[in-house]
Amino acid sequence: MSLANTNTSPLIEGFEVVIGFETHTQLTTQSKIFSRASTAFGAEANTQACAVDLALPGTLPVMNKAAVERAIEFGLAVGGEISERSIFARKNYFYPDLPKGYQISQFEIPVVVGGEVSFFLGDTKKTVRLVRAHLEEDAGKSLHEDFVNQSGIDLNRAGTPLLEIVTEPDMRSSAEAVAYAKELHKIVTWIGICDGNMQEGSFRCDANVSVRRPGEALGTRREIKNLNSFKFMQQAIDFEVRWQIEQILDGHKIIQATVLFNPDTGETKSMRTKEDAAEYRYFPDPDLPPLEVSRTWVDEVKSRMGELPRDKAARFVSALGLPEYDASTLTQNQAMANYFEQTVALGAQAKLVSNWMMGELSRRLNAAHLDFDASPMSAPTLAALILRIMDATLSNHSAKTLLDTLWEDGDSRGREPTAAQALVDLAIERLGLKQMNDTSALEGIIEQVIAANPDNIAQIKAGKDKAFNALVGQVMKASKGKANPKDVNDLLQAKLALL
């Protein structure tokens, strides 16, 4: 059996895929979770590790208030419950980059309980339930690449504040897992608690993957650690699923383990057998009192947050009549949502704006690796273009030609609405794109097309609809795309009825 062909459908050779996620989001605080040392990325090794981070004798941890507030923000964003009282624990294990010999984390009572993340997979809405989100400190980093027969230790990252977000095993394919991860990434970057930089390790995903026959108990999971790109995430899960199915079909048992993904080979490889919670010997940290979060504090944090992406999407649906899918897509990030709202505020019809942003503009921006806040076409210019579609000055075909020109010129950024409309109108005249609304001229073109296509006329009389569409295409071609498609259909049907 080959591992090359992967399948992300709900059932693969009679097996159901079950996926849960643990995501470590590095919080955007200037100092570490229990010390005043800097969290800035890229400093020389071991220059940002203070006595507390190094666990020198006599040092005590002090909770970073800003880290707690970011956890509260996340809980509010996903509809979770903010615990009024949560506890820090010591997670005991030995590793060279863990100076204390334990990690300060939360075990029995986390700061956020529950919540959910909803997203679209194609046209289908999916919801993943969250178990918890808890605060903890990061470990340091072991370095192997620049050393011969030895490793280096960089403790700059030790003590960096993390919010670990844990899901229920609700995902059933790699595509669904990636869609969840992208939505979670959107949430934490939108509310500003994490910069989302996967290459720098600010947003690290661990996927717990297992397979089972439908109706059976959950299978033994293997945890794929530190997935740092959405592309590798899907590749890793697909390979792991196929590997587990092969093992089971060959009569082997799956052993719970931590595995790593090698993007060069496209394979996962076991790193160590997976520990259970009991092996970490959790116990409450005696140096840290319980974390108490009052309702007043939660309300204060909420008042500063602004509109959440799910609330904005709901408003786009209720107030502007957008489909849920459109609203979800347009709230991928604040830049896109702001661009949409600016365009609609200038009078452009919401669904038309959505179609153009999700289609032509997104395609061009993705190719150029740009976001909407750096778009060569400004929101006022897109609004001006759409207004000319709405008043029948432009056909959709001509509007795309105009967009190509304006995009290449890149001259619309920073223009006020009046200037943007003048720019669009001038370009329409210069390029000769004004839609043909002269009925008599259009009738003449239609008569010529009918006379030149007797075979199509015969097919139409025989009830073949495709022949009518072919005639419409001929008329549009003869008018150089300037004819109003609705007028073409109406007039052509009227002419044909007289034959």
C-alpha positions as CSV (number, residue, x, y, z in Angstrom):
1,M,0.0,0.0,0.0
2,S,1.4,3.4,-1.0
3,L,1.4,6.4,1.3
4,A,1.5,8.8,-1.6
5,N,-2.2,9.0,-2.3
6,T,-4.0,10.8,0.6
7,N,-7.7,11.4,1.1
8,T,-9.4,13.8,3.5
9,S,-12.9,12.5,3.2
10,P,-14.7,11.4,6.4
11,L,-14.0,7.7,5.7
12,I,-10.8,6.3,4.4
13,E,-10.9,2.6,3.6
14,G,-13.6,2.2,6.3
15,F,-11.8,4.2,8.9
16,E,-12.9,7.5,10.5
17,V,-10.3,10.1,11.2
18,V,-10.4,11.8,14.7
19,I,-8.3,15.0,15.3
20,G,-7.9,17.2,18.3
21,F,-5.7,20.3,18.6
22,E,-3.5,21.8,21.2
23,T,-2.2,25.3,20.1
24,H,0.4,27.3,21.9
25,T,-0.2,31.0,21.3
26,Q,2.6,33.3,22.4
27,L,1.0,36.3,24.1
28,T,1.9,39.8,23.0
29,T,3.3,41.0,26.3
30,Q,6.5,43.0,26.5
31,S,7.8,41.0,29.4
32,K,7.6,37.4,30.5
33,I,4.8,35.7,32.4
34,F,6.6,35.6,35.8
35,S,9.5,38.1,35.4
36,R,10.3,41.4,33.8
37,A,12.7,40.0,31.2
38,S,11.9,41.0,27.6
39,T,10.0,38.8,25.2
40,A,11.5,40.5,22.1
41,F,12.3,38.0,19.3
42,G,15.7,37.6,17.7
43,A,18.0,38.7,20.5
44,E,21.4,37.1,21.0
45,A,21.2,33.8,22.8
46,N,20.8,33.9,26.6
47,T,20.7,37.7,26.8
48,Q,17.0,37.9,27.8
49,A,16.9,35.3,30.6
50,C,16.9,36.8,34.1
51,A,17.4,35.2,37.5
52,V,13.7,34.2,37.7
53,D,13.8,32.6,34.3
54,L,17.0,30.7,35.2
55,A,15.4,29.5,38.5
56,L,18.3,30.7,40.6
57,P,17.9,30.1,44.3
58,G,15.8,32.7,46.2
59,T,13.9,33.9,43.2
60,L,10.1,34.0,43.1
61,P,7.6,34.2,40.2
62,V,5.3,37.2,40.0
63,M,2.2,37.0,37.7
64,N,2.1,39.3,34.7
65,K,-1.3,41.1,34.7
66,A,-1.1,41.7,30.9
67,A,-0.9,38.0,30.2
68,V,-4.0,37.4,32.3
69,E,-5.9,40.1,30.4
70,R,-5.0,38.5,27.1
71,A,-6.4,35.2,28.3
72,I,-9.6,36.9,29.4
73,E,-9.9,38.5,25.9
74,F,-9.6,35.1,24.3
75,G,-12.2,33.6,26.5
76,L,-14.6,36.4,25.6
77,A,-13.8,36.0,21.9
78,V,-14.7,32.3,21.8
79,G,-17.7,32.4,24.2
80,G,-15.8,30.6,27.0
81,E,-16.3,30.8,30.7
82,I,-13.7,32.9,32.6
83,S,-12.9,31.2,35.8
84,E,-13.2,33.4,38.8
85,R,-10.4,31.4,40.5
86,S,-7.8,29.4,38.7
87,I,-4.6,27.6,40.0
88,F,-1.1,27.3,38.7
89,A,0.6,24.0,38.9
90,R,4.1,22.6,38.4
91,K,4.4,20.2,35.5
92,N,7.5,18.1,36.3
93,Y,9.7,16.7,33.6
94,F,13.4,16.9,32.8
95,Y,14.7,18.5,29.6
96,P,17.9,20.5,29.1
97,D,16.1,23.7,28.1
98,L,13.8,23.7,31.2
99,P,16.0,25.3,34.0
100,K,13.6,24.6,36.9
101,G,13.1,21.0,36.1
102,Y,9.3,21.8,35.9
103,Q,7.1,24.1,33.9
104,I,4.6,26.4,35.5
105,S,1.2,25.7,33.9
106,Q,-2.5,25.3,34.8
107,F,-3.9,21.8,35.2
108,E,-7.1,21.2,37.2
109,I,-8.6,24.7,37.0
110,P,-7.7,26.7,33.9
111,V,-8.4,30.4,33.4
112,V,-10.8,29.7,30.4
113,V,-13.2,26.8,30.3
114,G,-15.2,25.8,27.2
115,G,-16.0,28.0,24.2
116,E,-16.1,27.1,20.5
117,V,-14.6,28.1,17.1
118,S,-16.9,28.1,14.0
119,F,-15.7,28.2,10.4
120,F,-16.7,27.2,6.9
121,L,-15.3,24.2,5.1
122,G,-16.5,24.9,1.6
123,D,-20.1,25.8,2.0
124,T,-20.5,23.8,5.2
125,K,-20.4,25.4,8.6
126,K,-18.4,23.5,11.2
127,T,-18.0,24.1,14.9
128,V,-15.1,22.8,17.1
129,R,-15.7,22.7,20.8
130,L,-12.9,24.0,23.1
131,V,-12.1,22.2,26.3
132,R,-10.0,24.9,27.9
133,A,-7.4,27.6,27.4
134,H,-4.7,27.8,30.1
135,L,-1.8,30.1,30.9
136,E,1.7,28.7,31.1
137,E,5.4,29.6,30.6
138,D,7.4,28.5,27.6
139,A,10.6,26.5,27.9
140,G,13.9,27.5,26.3
141,K,15.2,26.1,23.0
142,S,17.7,23.4,22.3
143,L,20.0,24.2,19.3
144,H,21.6,21.4,17.3
145,E,22.3,22.8,13.9
146,D,25.4,24.8,14.6
147,F,27.2,22.3,16.9
148,V,29.2,19.1,16.3
149,N,28.4,16.2,18.6
150,Q,26.8,18.6,21.1
151,S,23.8,20.9,21.6
152,G,23.4,24.5,22.7
153,I,20.8,25.9,25.0
154,D,19.1,29.3,24.4
155,L,17.0,30.4,27.4
156,N,15.7,33.6,25.9
157,R,12.3,32.0,25.3
158,A,12.1,30.5,28.8
159,G,9.3,32.1,30.7
160,T,7.6,33.6,27.6
161,P,3.8,33.7,28.3
162,L,1.7,31.2,26.4
163,L,-2.0,30.5,26.2
164,E,-2.5,26.8,25.4
165,I,-5.8,26.2,23.6
166,V,-7.2,22.7,23.7
167,T,-10.0,21.3,21.6
168,E,-12.3,18.3,21.8
169,P,-11.5,15.7,19.2
170,D,-14.1,17.1,16.9
171,M,-12.3,17.3,13.5
172,R,-12.6,14.5,11.0
173,S,-10.2,15.4,8.2
174,S,-6.9,17.3,7.6
175,A,-8.8,19.9,5.6
176,E,-11.1,20.5,8.6
177,A,-8.2,20.7,10.9
178,V,-6.4,23.3,8.8
179,A,-9.6,25.3,8.5
180,Y,-10.0,25.3,12.3
181,A,-6.3,26.3,12.7
182,K,-6.8,29.2,10.3
183,E,-9.9,30.4,12.1
184,L,-8.2,30.2,15.5
185,H,-5.2,32.1,14.0
186,K,-7.7,34.8,12.7
187,I,-9.2,35.2,16.2
188,V,-6.0,35.5,18.2
189,T,-4.5,38.0,15.7
190,W,-7.7,40.0,15.3
191,I,-8.0,40.6,19.1
192,G,-4.2,41.2,19.3
193,I,-3.3,38.7,21.9
194,C,-0.8,37.0,19.5
195,D,1.1,38.2,16.5
196,G,0.5,34.8,14.8
197,N,4.0,34.5,13.3
198,M,4.3,30.7,12.8
199,Q,7.8,30.9,11.5
200,E,9.0,32.5,14.8
201,G,7.0,30.1,16.9
202,S,4.4,32.5,18.1
203,F,1.6,30.2,16.9
204,R,2.5,26.5,17.3
205,C,0.0,23.7,16.7
206,D,0.1,20.1,17.9
207,A,-2.3,17.8,16.2
208,N,-3.6,14.7,18.1
209,V,-4.5,12.2,15.4
210,S,-6.1,8.8,15.6
211,V,-8.3,6.5,13.4
212,R,-11.1,4.1,14.3
213,R,-13.8,2.1,12.7
214,P,-17.2,4.0,12.7
215,G,-19.0,3.5,16.0
216,E,-15.9,2.2,17.8
217,A,-14.2,3.8,20.8
218,L,-11.6,6.4,20.1
219,G,-8.4,5.0,18.8
220,T,-4.9,5.5,20.2
221,R,-3.7,9.0,19.3
222,R,-0.3,10.2,18.2
223,E,0.6,13.8,18.7
224,I,2.3,15.7,15.8
225,K,4.3,18.4,17.5
226,N,5.1,22.0,16.4
227,L,3.4,22.3,13.1
228,N,4.5,25.7,11.9
229,S,2.7,26.2,8.6
230,F,-0.8,25.3,7.4
231,K,0.6,23.5,4.3
232,F,2.8,21.3,6.5
233,M,-0.1,20.8,8.9
234,Q,-2.2,19.2,6.2
235,Q,0.7,17.1,4.8
236,A,1.6,15.8,8.2
237,I,-1.9,14.8,9.2
238,D,-2.5,13.1,5.8
239,F,0.6,11.1,6.1
240,E,0.0,10.2,9.8
241,V,-3.6,9.0,9.0
242,R,-2.4,6.8,6.1
243,W,0.4,5.4,8.3
244,Q,-1.9,4.5,11.1
245,I,-4.4,2.8,8.8
246,E,-1.6,0.8,7.2
247,Q,-0.3,-0.3,10.7
248,I,-3.8,-1.4,11.7
249,L,-4.5,-3.3,8.5
250,D,-1.1,-5.0,8.8
251,G,-2.1,-6.3,12.3
252,H,0.0,-3.8,14.4
253,K,-1.2,-1.8,17.4
254,I,-0.8,2.0,17.5
255,I,1.4,3.1,20.4
256,Q,0.7,6.5,21.9
257,A,3.7,8.7,20.9
258,T,4.9,12.2,20.2
259,V,5.9,12.5,16.5
260,L,7.6,15.1,14.4
261,F,6.9,16.0,10.7
262,N,9.8,16.2,8.3
263,P,8.8,18.5,5.4
264,D,11.7,17.3,3.3
265,T,10.4,13.7,3.3
266,G,6.8,14.4,3.9
267,E,6.8,11.8,6.7
268,T,6.1,11.8,10.4
269,K,8.6,10.0,12.7
270,S,8.2,9.0,16.4
271,M,10.3,11.1,18.8
272,R,9.3,9.5,22.1
273,T,6.4,7.6,23.7
274,K,3.7,10.0,24.9
275,E,3.5,10.8,28.5
276,D,0.2,10.9,30.4
277,A,-0.7,13.6,32.9
278,A,0.1,11.4,35.8
279,E,3.7,11.1,34.7
280,Y,4.2,14.8,35.0
281,R,3.3,14.7,38.7
282,Y,1.3,17.9,38.7
283,F,0.8,19.7,42.0
284,P,-0.1,23.3,42.9
285,D,2.8,25.7,42.7
286,P,3.4,26.8,46.3
287,D,5.1,30.1,45.1
288,L,2.0,31.4,43.3
289,P,-1.4,32.2,44.9
290,P,-4.6,31.3,43.1
291,L,-5.4,33.6,40.2
292,E,-8.6,35.5,41.0
293,V,-10.5,37.3,38.2
294,S,-13.4,39.4,39.2
295,R,-16.5,40.1,37.0
296,T,-15.6,43.8,37.2
297,W,-12.2,43.0,35.7
298,V,-13.7,40.9,32.9
299,D,-16.2,43.7,32.1
300,E,-13.3,46.2,31.9
301,V,-11.4,44.1,29.5
302,K,-14.5,43.5,27.4
303,S,-15.2,47.2,27.1
304,R,-11.7,47.8,25.6
305,M,-11.9,45.0,23.0
306,G,-14.1,46.4,20.3
307,E,-16.3,44.4,17.9
308,L,-15.2,40.7,17.7
309,P,-15.0,39.0,14.3
310,R,-17.9,36.7,14.9
311,D,-20.1,39.7,16.0
312,K,-19.0,41.7,12.9
313,A,-19.9,38.7,10.7
314,A,-23.3,38.4,12.3
315,R,-23.9,42.1,11.7
316,F,-22.9,41.7,8.0
317,V,-25.6,39.0,7.8
318,S,-28.4,40.8,9.7
319,A,-27.8,44.4,8.6
320,L,-26.5,43.9,5.0
321,G,-28.1,40.6,4.0
322,L,-24.9,38.8,3.2
323,P,-24.7,35.0,3.3
324,E,-23.0,33.6,6.3
325,Y,-20.2,32.2,4.1
326,D,-19.4,35.7,2.7
327,A,-19.6,37.3,6.1
328,S,-17.2,34.8,7.5
329,T,-14.7,35.2,4.7
330,L,-14.8,39.1,4.9
331,T,-13.9,38.9,8.5
332,Q,-10.7,36.9,8.0
333,N,-8.8,39.9,9.3
334,Q,-9.4,43.4,10.2
335,A,-7.9,44.8,7.0
336,M,-10.4,42.9,4.9
337,A,-13.3,43.8,7.1
338,N,-12.4,47.5,7.2
339,Y,-12.0,47.6,3.4
340,F,-15.4,46.0,2.9
341,E,-17.1,48.4,5.3
342,Q,-15.4,51.5,3.7
343,T,-16.6,50.4,0.3
344,V,-20.2,49.7,1.3
345,A,-20.3,53.0,3.2
346,L,-19.8,54.8,-0.1
347,G,-23.0,53.4,-1.5
348,A,-21.8,50.2,-3.2
349,Q,-24.2,47.3,-2.9
350,A,-22.9,44.9,-0.2
351,K,-23.2,41.6,-2.1
352,L,-21.5,43.1,-5.2
353,V,-18.7,44.4,-3.0
354,S,-18.4,40.9,-1.4
355,N,-18.3,39.2,-4.8
356,W,-15.5,41.5,-6.1
357,M,-13.4,41.3,-2.9
358,M,-13.7,37.5,-2.6
359,G,-13.1,37.0,-6.3
360,E,-11.1,39.4,-8.5
361,L,-9.4,41.4,-5.7
362,S,-8.5,38.4,-3.5
363,R,-7.0,36.6,-6.5
364,R,-4.8,39.5,-7.4
365,L,-3.8,40.2,-3.8
366,N,-2.9,36.6,-3.1
367,A,-0.7,36.5,-6.2
368,A,1.1,39.6,-5.0
369,H,1.3,38.4,-1.3
370,L,-0.6,41.6,-0.2
371,D,-3.4,42.2,2.2
372,F,-6.3,44.6,1.7
373,D,-4.6,47.4,3.6
374,A,-1.9,47.4,0.9
375,S,-4.2,47.0,-2.1
376,P,-3.3,48.9,-5.3
377,M,-7.0,49.6,-5.6
378,S,-8.4,51.7,-2.7
379,A,-11.8,51.1,-1.2
380,P,-13.2,54.4,-2.7
381,T,-12.0,53.3,-6.2
382,L,-13.7,49.9,-5.9
383,A,-16.8,51.7,-4.7
384,A,-16.7,54.0,-7.7
385,L,-16.3,51.0,-10.1
386,I,-19.2,49.1,-8.5
387,L,-21.4,52.2,-8.6
388,R,-20.9,52.3,-12.4
389,I,-22.0,48.6,-12.5
390,M,-25.0,49.5,-10.5
391,D,-26.1,52.3,-12.8
392,A,-25.4,50.1,-15.9
393,T,-22.5,52.3,-17.2
394,L,-20.3,49.2,-17.0
395,S,-20.9,45.5,-17.7
396,N,-19.2,43.0,-15.5
397,H,-16.9,42.1,-18.4
398,S,-15.9,45.8,-18.9
399,A,-15.5,46.3,-15.2
400,K,-12.9,43.5,-15.1
401,T,-11.0,45.2,-18.0
402,L,-11.2,48.5,-16.0
403,L,-9.9,46.7,-12.9
404,D,-6.9,45.4,-14.8
405,T,-6.0,48.9,-15.9
406,L,-6.5,50.5,-12.6
407,W,-4.6,47.7,-10.8
408,E,-1.6,48.1,-13.1
409,D,-1.6,51.9,-12.8
410,G,-1.8,51.7,-9.0
411,D,-2.8,55.3,-9.0
412,S,-6.0,55.1,-6.8
413,R,-4.4,54.8,-3.3
414,G,-5.1,57.7,-1.0
415,R,-7.8,59.2,-3.3
416,E,-10.9,60.7,-1.7
417,P,-14.3,59.3,-3.0
418,T,-14.9,62.2,-5.4
419,A,-11.4,61.9,-6.9
420,A,-11.8,58.1,-7.1
421,Q,-15.0,58.5,-9.0
422,A,-13.4,60.9,-11.4
423,L,-10.5,58.5,-11.9
424,V,-12.9,55.7,-12.7
425,D,-15.1,57.8,-15.1
426,L,-12.1,59.1,-16.9
427,A,-10.7,55.6,-17.4
428,I,-14.1,54.4,-18.7
429,E,-14.1,57.1,-21.3
430,R,-10.4,56.6,-22.2
431,L,-10.8,52.9,-22.7
432,G,-14.2,53.1,-24.4
433,L,-15.8,50.7,-21.8
434,K,-19.1,52.4,-21.5
435,Q,-21.9,49.9,-21.7
436,M,-24.1,50.0,-24.8
437,N,-27.5,51.1,-23.7
438,D,-28.7,52.3,-27.2
439,T,-31.5,49.8,-28.0
440,S,-31.6,50.6,-31.7
441,A,-27.8,50.0,-32.1
442,L,-28.1,46.7,-30.2
443,E,-31.1,45.6,-32.3
444,G,-28.9,46.1,-35.4
445,I,-26.2,43.8,-34.0
446,I,-28.7,41.2,-33.0
447,E,-30.2,41.1,-36.5
448,Q,-26.8,40.7,-38.0
449,V,-26.0,37.8,-35.6
450,I,-29.3,36.1,-36.4
451,A,-28.7,36.4,-40.1
452,A,-25.2,34.9,-39.8
453,N,-26.2,31.9,-37.7
454,P,-29.1,30.0,-39.4
455,D,-28.0,26.7,-37.8
456,N,-28.3,28.1,-34.3
457,I,-31.8,29.4,-35.1
458,A,-32.8,25.9,-36.3
459,Q,-31.5,24.4,-33.1
460,I,-33.3,27.0,-31.0
461,K,-36.6,26.1,-32.7
462,A,-35.9,22.5,-32.0
463,G,-35.7,23.4,-28.2
464,K,-31.9,23.3,-27.7
465,D,-31.2,26.0,-25.1
466,K,-27.4,25.9,-25.6
467,A,-27.9,27.3,-29.1
468,F,-29.5,30.4,-27.5
469,N,-26.6,30.9,-25.2
470,A,-24.2,30.6,-28.2
471,L,-26.2,33.5,-29.9
472,V,-25.9,35.6,-26.8
473,G,-22.1,35.0,-26.8
474,Q,-22.0,36.1,-30.5
475,V,-23.9,39.3,-29.7
476,M,-21.6,40.1,-26.8
477,K,-18.6,39.5,-29.0
478,A,-19.9,41.7,-31.7
479,S,-20.5,44.5,-29.2
480,K,-17.0,44.1,-27.8
481,G,-18.5,43.2,-24.5
482,K,-20.3,46.6,-24.2
483,A,-23.8,45.3,-24.6
484,N,-26.0,45.0,-21.5
485,P,-26.5,41.2,-21.0
486,K,-30.0,41.6,-19.8
487,D,-30.9,43.8,-22.8
488,V,-29.3,41.2,-25.1
489,N,-31.4,38.4,-23.6
490,D,-34.6,40.4,-23.8
491,L,-34.2,41.7,-27.3
492,L,-32.9,38.4,-28.7
493,Q,-35.8,36.5,-27.2
494,A,-38.2,39.1,-28.7
495,K,-36.6,38.8,-32.2
496,L,-36.6,35.0,-32.1
497,A,-40.3,35.0,-31.1
498,L,-41.1,36.8,-34.4
499,L,-39.3,34.2,-36.6
